[in-house]
Amino acid sequence: MAKILVLGGDGFCGWPTALHLSKAGHELVILDNLSRREIDQELGIQSLTPIRGIEERIAAWEELTNHKIGFRRLTVGKEFDALLEVIEQEEPDAIVHFAEQRAAPYSMKSAVHKRYTVDNNLNATHDVCAAIVESGRDIHLVHLGTMGVYGYGTAGLKIPEGYLSIKVDTPEGEQVETEILYPANPGSIYHMTKTQDALFFQFYAKNDGLRVTDLHQGIVWGTQTPETSMDERLINRFDYDGEYGTVLNRFLVQAAVGHPLTVHGTGGQTRAFIHIRDTVRCIERAISEPPESGARVEIRNQMTETHRLKDLAEMIAERTGAEISFVENPRNEAAENELNVINEKFFGHAIEPTTLEEGLMEEVRDIAARYRDRVDPKMIPATSQWSKT
Ligand code: USQ
């Protein structure tokens, strides 16, 4: 069993991951500055689900399972000495890094939000890499990246797991075959920070032999895992607002409160999806399969299925009777795209994915219905504009 630090372990993906790893018998310490809760206050919004404070969450987990989880309040990317001290004291085998601002619309809201996202995300990732090297310890870094690094134009090929084989013509008329990082094509400032993270990892893997796994994850849907549903005090957060709510979860809440489903533009955008239950299982598996020191960054596409947004909206409308509203798209993105993704490293093997068809949409619908009184309809529209014009 491993000792694991979870950076950003109070967030939507971090909290269920911490519980899942703790349940599996690993020794866990969460580092978090609770910035996501502060952003709720800034935006005047609350999680649809009534999430408890971090201390109460951790105490409830210990009461129910006898598993202890440590907690340190710390800003990764600002408090470098404190981060290094935790690494030296705790001597982790692995660090799971979720400590980034993760919403594209929030990152595009204003110059202040762009700068915050760049400052927070890039300094956080770089400090983690530098602190691991400084500690002199052989720690496996597992980072939650995004499918969005590849961009959402129609690629005309199956998107590989991180690396693209290319052939280049030399001046001598020969061909050289090589592999490069798949060209970055970010669609927001947030996604851009993840493409830059990839370069930090590439450098530290090459220069310092840092062992890094970068998980390029699709849009997460669902809210509960077997661990977070054990007790109401462990409930996971659920965002439905225009800044942080992701598309499928938003549609399900909109259906629950009788709001038309807000499809941006034509709904021809195709995106990759994964259920939160699969996120936590993939992370556990990634931790158990570290790359060798000196190897290139291990990149895995963490998604289970792709859907066109219009089809998703129709599927939900059919099941719930909701109306669909095609609203003007606040984003600067292709109106239509095809998306074919290779995801063999997880899903070609042992992990059987949770798909949309499997009834788990009902679980999310139940959550949405149970907490519907907490929905503030004013917060539903997506108001963050990608460009001033
Ligand atoms: N969209 C709608 N209606 C809505 C909200 C969104 O049509 O009410 C559309 C957007 O225009 C976009 C798509 O749905 O075309 C996805 O938007 P999203 O907010 O669900 O997802 P996104 O902004 O891409 O970001 C989310 C997470 C991010 C993660 C990313 C994975 O917030 O942390 O990295 O999904 S991915 O999309 O694969 O890059």
Residues whose N, C-alpha, C, O or C-beta is under 5 A from the ligand:
A	BS01	USQ	R102 A103 A104 G145 T146 M147 G148 Q217 G218 I219 G245 T246 V247 R250 T262 V263 H264 Q269 A272 L309 R331
